[in-house]
Amino acid sequence: MGGGVWVVGFVVGDYLLSNNHVNSIIVHKFDFSDEEVMAYYISFLKTLSLKLNTHTIHFFYNEHTNDFPLYTEGIKFFNHPESMVRIAVRTLTLNVYRVNDTSMLQFIRDRTAAPYFSNLVWFIGNHILELENCVRGDVDHNSRSRLTDLVAEHLDHLHYINDILRLNISTLNAVLADHLLNRLLVPLLVYSLNPRHDKDERPRVSSVVALFLLAQVFLIISHAPLVRALAKIVFHGNNSIFTQDAQGQRLVRPGFVAPEEPLEKSLRAPPSPSPVEEQRGGGGGKEEAGSCEDAMTISDIATTHVNITDEEKEMMLSTDHHNHHTTTTTTTTTTTTTTAATATIAYVAIIVVVVLLL
């Protein structure tokens, strides 16, 4: 019996991983408002990430199309209300970062590092402000349990950041440290140690909360460059390191500000050429060929219709409209049926894979 289950699991897994089937399931638009669907989906992603290594990464990261659905779909839930989902996303990202694949890590650095880390830092900062509000409002110590949970959650954030930094991926560490210093630690905590001016409307926390949270940073974070830079600013008031960003391209002024756009919108941006396409000329040849083909098609149609009569034009338009209406109705019905069937199949596939791989 056990051998049969193993064979079935192998066959199902091999089928889903081949021909990009698993990525089709990952990008399928499920109803994530259903808690059961959400739980199965995030468990599915996390379980797949546990199987990642230098050999299996190519089933999920497509170097030719330069996309990585397992990672990009997973990080969209980094700020999900359910802690179980947030923890699964952290596990998934760490499993991905641990895979020593140059092309994949370059993709993460170029396409997702800045959007993900900026949104993550903004999320952590708002959590700090929530913690501050809990401290200020807890005059009678009735919110002790809530405060304990908020502190524990913040420490989890710091441990997660430290786990990323300890992987020693220099390109990711530079971006993450840049956002931590410029967009969180200095503007929200260090600045809060100074007396507030009348015209200062920047978000702040009390000096007690700021000192406590800074102490936790020094206790938990082990990335030496980040710790040294923060200590230099705290003890010497020297923020000269903020003259440039991680790429050394522009002036940076520390500030706790929202990201330019939500993470999901940033991830929808058109993918940049993959390293493989760049080596082959950026894939521009195919695009140019396609453009020429389209231009020729339009030209041919225009030439064909030059010498027809008005009656013939009306007949052609009437026929085209009737055919278009019939095709649209059929397509809509087919699409609705196909979508429902696909959702069911994908949902069942997720459950099967999670059960077999766990």
C-alpha positions in Angstrom: 0.0 0.0 0.0 2.8 2.4 1.0 4.6 1.6 -2.3 1.5 2.4 -4.3 1.0 5.7 -2.6 4.7 6.6 -3.3 4.3 5.7 -7.0 1.1 7.7 -7.3 2.8 10.7 -5.6 5.8 10.4 -7.9 3.6 10.3 -11.0 1.4 13.2 -9.9 4.4 15.3 -8.9 6.2 14.5 -12.2 3.1 15.5 -14.2 2.5 18.7 -12.4 6.2 19.8 -12.5 6.5 19.0 -16.2 5.2 21.4 -19.0 4.7 24.2 -16.5 1.5 22.8 -15.0 2.5 23.7 -11.4 3.1 27.3 -12.4 -0.3 27.4 -14.0 -1.8 26.3 -10.7 0.2 28.9 -8.7 -1.0 31.8 -10.8 -4.6 30.7 -10.9 -7.0 33.3 -9.4 -8.6 31.5 -6.5 -11.1 32.9 -4.1 -8.7 33.8 -1.3 -11.6 35.2 0.8 -12.3 31.5 1.6 -10.1 30.7 4.6 -9.9 27.0 3.6 -8.7 27.9 0.1 -6.2 30.3 1.5 -4.8 27.8 4.0 -4.4 25.1 1.3 -2.9 27.5 -1.2 -0.2 28.9 1.1 0.6 25.4 2.4 1.0 24.4 -1.2 3.5 27.2 -1.9 5.4 26.6 1.3 5.6 22.9 0.7 7.0 23.5 -2.8 9.6 25.9 -1.5 10.8 23.2 0.9 11.7 21.1 -2.2 13.8 23.9 -3.8 17.5 23.3 -4.7 19.8 23.9 -7.6 18.2 21.1 -9.5 14.5 21.8 -8.9 14.7 25.6 -9.1 14.3 25.5 -12.9 10.9 23.9 -12.6 9.7 27.2 -11.0 12.0 30.0 -12.2 11.9 30.3 -16.0 15.2 31.9 -17.1 13.9 32.4 -20.6 10.7 34.3 -19.7 12.3 35.7 -16.6 9.5 35.0 -14.2 9.2 33.1 -10.9 5.5 32.6 -9.9 6.2 30.6 -6.8 8.1 33.6 -5.3 6.2 36.5 -6.7 2.7 35.1 -5.9 3.9 34.1 -2.4 5.2 37.4 -1.3 1.9 39.1 -2.2 0.6 37.7 1.1 3.5 39.1 3.3 1.0 41.4 5.2 -2.0 39.0 5.3 -4.1 39.4 8.5 -3.5 35.7 9.4 -0.2 35.2 11.2 0.0 31.6 9.8 0.0 33.0 6.3 2.7 35.6 7.1 4.9 33.0 8.7 4.5 30.7 5.6 5.5 33.6 3.3 8.7 34.2 5.4 9.5 30.5 5.3 9.0 30.5 1.5 11.2 33.5 0.9 14.0 32.1 3.0 13.9 28.8 1.2 14.1 30.6 -2.1 17.0 32.8 -1.0 19.0 29.8 0.2 19.1 28.3 -3.4 22.4 29.2 -4.9 21.3 30.0 -8.4 22.8 33.2 -9.9 20.1 33.9 -12.5 17.3 33.4 -10.0 18.9 35.6 -7.4 19.6 38.3 -10.1 15.9 38.2 -10.9 15.0 38.7 -7.3 17.4 41.5 -6.9 16.3 43.4 -10.1 12.6 42.7 -10.1 11.4 42.2 -6.5 14.0 43.3 -3.9 13.2 47.0 -3.7 9.4 46.6 -3.9 9.3 43.8 -1.4 11.7 45.3 1.1 10.1 48.8 0.9 6.7 47.4 1.5 8.0 45.1 4.3 9.7 48.0 6.1 6.5 50.1 5.8 4.5 47.2 7.2 6.9 46.8 10.2 6.9 50.6 10.7 3.1 50.7 10.9 3.3 47.8 13.4 5.6 49.9 15.5 3.1 52.8 15.5 0.4 50.4 16.5 2.6 49.2 19.4 3.2 52.9 20.4 -0.6 53.6 20.4 -1.1 50.5 22.6 1.5 51.8 25.1 0.0 55.2 25.2 -3.6 54.0 25.6 -2.8 51.4 28.2 -3.0 53.7 31.2 -4.7 51.1 33.4 -2.6 48.2 32.1 -5.7 46.5 30.7 -4.0 45.8 27.3 -1.0 43.9 28.7 -1.9 40.8 26.6 -2.3 42.8 23.4 1.0 44.6 24.1 2.8 41.3 24.6 1.5 40.0 21.3 2.6 43.2 19.5 6.1 43.0 20.9 6.4 39.3 20.1 5.3 40.0 16.5 7.9 42.8 16.2 10.6 40.5 17.4 9.6 38.0 14.8 10.0 40.7 12.2 13.6 41.4 13.5 14.5 37.7 13.5 13.2 37.3 9.9 15.3 40.3 8.8 18.3 38.8 10.5 17.7 35.4 8.9 17.8 37.1 5.5 20.9 39.1 6.3 22.7 36.1 7.6 22.4 34.4 4.2 25.1 36.8 3.1 23.7 37.5 -0.3 25.5 40.8 -0.8 23.1 42.3 -3.4 20.0 41.6 -1.3 21.7 42.8 1.9 22.6 46.1 0.4 19.0 46.8 -0.6 17.5 45.5 2.7 20.0 47.5 4.9 19.4 50.6 2.8 15.6 50.4 3.4 16.0 49.5 7.0 18.2 52.5 7.8 16.6 55.1 5.5 13.0 54.1 5.9 12.6 52.7 9.4 15.3 52.7 12.0 16.6 56.2 11.6 13.4 58.2 10.7 11.1 56.3 13.1 13.3 55.3 16.1 16.5 57.4 16.1 14.7 60.7 15.3 12.2 59.9 18.1 15.1 60.3 20.6 15.3 64.0 19.8 12.9 66.6 21.3 9.9 67.3 19.0 9.8 70.7 17.3 6.5 72.6 16.9 6.5 72.2 13.1 7.7 68.6 13.1 4.9 66.5 11.8 6.9 63.3 11.2 5.6 60.1 12.7 7.2 59.5 16.0 7.2 57.1 19.0 8.0 57.8 22.6 11.6 57.9 23.6 11.1 54.9 25.9 9.6 52.8 23.1 12.3 54.0 20.7 15.1 53.0 23.1 13.5 49.6 23.8 13.1 48.8 20.0 16.6 50.0 19.2 18.0 47.8 22.0 16.2 44.8 20.4 17.8 45.7 17.0 21.3 45.6 18.5 20.5 42.3 20.4 19.0 40.5 17.4 20.6 41.8 14.2 24.0 40.3 13.6 24.8 42.0 10.2 27.9 44.0 11.2 27.7 46.7 8.5 24.1 47.6 9.5 24.8 47.5 13.3 27.9 49.6 12.9 26.1 52.2 10.8 23.2 52.4 13.2 25.5 52.7 16.2 27.5 55.4 14.6 24.3 57.4 14.0 23.0 56.8 17.5 26.1 57.7 19.4 27.7 60.3 17.2 24.7 61.8 15.4 26.5 61.3 12.1 24.1 60.6 9.2 26.6 61.2 6.5 26.2 57.6 5.2 22.8 58.7 3.8 24.3 60.8 1.0 23.6 57.9 -1.5 21.4 54.9 -1.8 22.5 51.2 -2.1 23.4 51.8 -5.8 25.2 55.1 -5.1 23.0 56.9 -7.7 21.0 59.5 -5.8 20.8 61.6 -2.6 18.8 59.9 0.1 17.0 61.6 3.0 15.8 59.3 5.7 12.1 59.3 6.1 9.3 57.0 7.1 7.2 57.2 3.9 4.9 54.8 2.1 6.2 52.9 -0.9 5.5 54.5 -4.2 3.0 51.8 -5.1 1.6 48.6 -3.5 3.7 45.4 -3.9 1.2 43.6 -6.1 1.2 46.6 -8.5 5.0 46.7 -8.6 5.1 43.0 -9.4 2.7 43.4 -12.3 5.3 45.6 -14.1 6.5 44.1 -17.5 9.4 41.7 -16.9 12.8 42.9 -17.9 14.8 40.9 -20.4 16.3 37.7 -18.9 20.0 37.2 -18.9 19.6 34.5 -21.6 17.6 37.0 -23.8 20.1 39.7 -23.3 22.9 37.4 -24.4 20.9 36.6 -27.5 20.2 40.2 -28.3 17.4 41.0 -25.8 14.8 39.2 -27.8 14.3 42.3 -29.9 14.4 40.3 -33.2 11.2 38.5 -32.4 9.3 41.6 -31.5 10.4 43.4 -34.6 9.4 40.4 -36.8 6.0 40.4 -35.1 5.6 44.2 -35.7 6.5 43.8 -39.4 4.0 40.9 -39.7 1.2 42.9 -38.1 2.0 45.9 -40.4 1.9 43.7 -43.5 -1.4 42.2 -42.4 -3.0 45.6 -42.0 -1.6 46.8 -45.3 -2.9 43.8 -47.1 -6.4 44.3 -45.6 -6.4 48.0 -46.6 -5.4 47.1 -50.2 -8.0 44.5 -50.5 -10.8 46.8 -49.4 -9.9 49.8 -51.6 -12.0 49.0 -54.7 -15.2 47.6 -53.1 -18.6 49.3 -53.5 -20.6 50.8 -50.6 -23.2 47.9 -50.8 -20.4 45.4 -50.5 -19.0 47.2 -47.5 -22.4 47.2 -45.7 -22.9 43.5 -46.4 -19.4 42.8 -45.1 -19.9 44.8 -41.9 -23.3 43.2 -41.3 -21.8 39.7 -41.7 -18.8 40.6 -39.4 -21.1 41.9 -36.7 -23.3 38.8 -36.7 -20.2 36.5 -36.6 -18.6 38.5 -33.9 -21.8 38.4 -31.7 -22.1 34.7 -32.2 -18.5 34.1 -31.4 -18.6 36.3 -28.3 -21.7 34.5 -26.9 -20.1 31.1 -27.4 -16.7 32.2 -26.0 -18.3 33.7 -22.9 -20.2 30.5 -22.2 -17.1 28.4 -22.8 -14.9 30.6 -20.7 -17.3 30.5 -17.7 -17.5 26.7 -17.8 -13.7 26.4 -18.3 -12.9 28.8 -15.5 -15.1 26.9 -13.0 -13.6 23.5 -14.1 -10.1 24.9 -13.9 -10.6 26.3 -10.4 -11.9 22.9 -9.2 -9.0 21.0 -10.8 -6.4 23.4 -9.5 -7.9 23.3 -6.0 -7.9 19.5 -6.0 -4.4 19.4 -7.4 -3.2 21.6 -4.5 -4.8 19.4 -1.9 -3.3 16.3 -3.5 0.2 17.7 -3.7 0.2 19.1 -0.2 -1.0 15.7 1.2 1.6 13.7 -0.8 4.6 16.0 -0.2 4.1 16.6 3.5 
